[in-house]
Amino acid sequence: MSTYVYGITARSHPALPEGMTGVGEPALPVRILTAGELAAVVSDSPEGLRPKRRDLLAHQNVLAETGAAGCVLPMRFGSVATDDDSVVQVLGEREEHYKERLQALDAKVEYNVKATHVEDAVLHLVMAENTEIRSLAEANRTAGGGGYDDKIRLGELVAAAVKAREAEDAAEVRSLLEPAASAVSVGPESTGWLLNLSFLVPRDAAEAFLAAVDDVRGSHPHLDLRVNGPLPPYSFVEPGPAEPAGSTAGMDAGAE
């Protein structure tokens, strides 16, 4: 049977809670594999594993329970190795990499911050800041709405101004929050978000980081900031040298 990998930690990490279970139905027992100074938190891998809510929560719970006692490098959901021996082999091959990451990420958590524009607020802001847009809008109103070309022109100007404002706001939010974090990772672009950043934050500085987020909310009312965390530091565990990111057999760690 193949081996499901939840995360990697130090061999000296305290023992897991007795009876811990992970993915699968019924939930499969979690166990430890060791090699050198490292340990992998694993279970057997169920057949036909899919990212169902139950299994996603089980994966997260194993990491939360393990991380409560010390640093753990989280693996993506669905990280599966051929068997126990292949997990042990990868631990040996990448020992220095994983040891460096464990040291760098010790006592740190991840906060993901996404931002969008509050539509009415940003349109008001764009109108206030851009004389050309404001003048054309006023001329259209005076002309009973304006002609087709004028409407198209106004729409293009507003769209361009909002797009420029997205880039400006994204850079500004990052500059305001970055000093409160140890590192920043840029998340994948997706429709609807002008900003998707993950911040690596020392556990004892989490309150200060969240206060910085609140300050940005107060000073940028045209932004909707959404924070998810604390999380295991998924976005700050670079893949090891032997396999490309996204490989399952290679036990790459990183964001889910």
Buried (B, 14 or more C-beta within 10 A) or exposed (E): EBBBBBBBBBEEBEEBEEEBBBBBEEBBEBBBBEBEBBBBBBBBBBEEBEEEEEBBEBBBBBBBBBBEEBBBBBBBBBBBBBEBEBBBBBBEBBBEBBBEBBEBBEEBBBBBBBBBBBEEBBBEBBBEEBEEBEEBBEEBEEEEEBEEEBEEBBEEBBEEBBEEBBEEBBEBBBEBBBEBBBBBBEBEEEEEBBBBBBBBBBEEBBEEBBEBBEEBBEEBEBBBBEBEBBBBBBBBBBBBEBBEEEBBBBBBBBBB
